[in-house]
């Protein structure tokens, strides 16, 4: 992914949010850290952000 290649030291977490029927396949292809299906519950988003914010690496 271009963002990660441009800033390898930053390693930003990327969350894909999509209503697409192929969301999981797109998420795999883009190598995102997480994905959510629209519509999503705000608690679900909070949990994903919390998990990504506390990960090591």
C-alpha positions, 0 to 999 in steps of 0.5 A: 500500500502506498501510504505504508511504503511512503511512511514505513516508520509510522505504520499507521493503522488503516480501517476500511469502512465499506458497504460493498458485498466484497468488503472482506476481499478488498480488505485482504487485497489492501492489507488493512488492519481491520474492516467494518461493514456499513452500517456499523455500531459506534461501539464496534468502531470504538472496539476496533480503534481500541484494539489497534491503538493498543497493539504492539508493533 
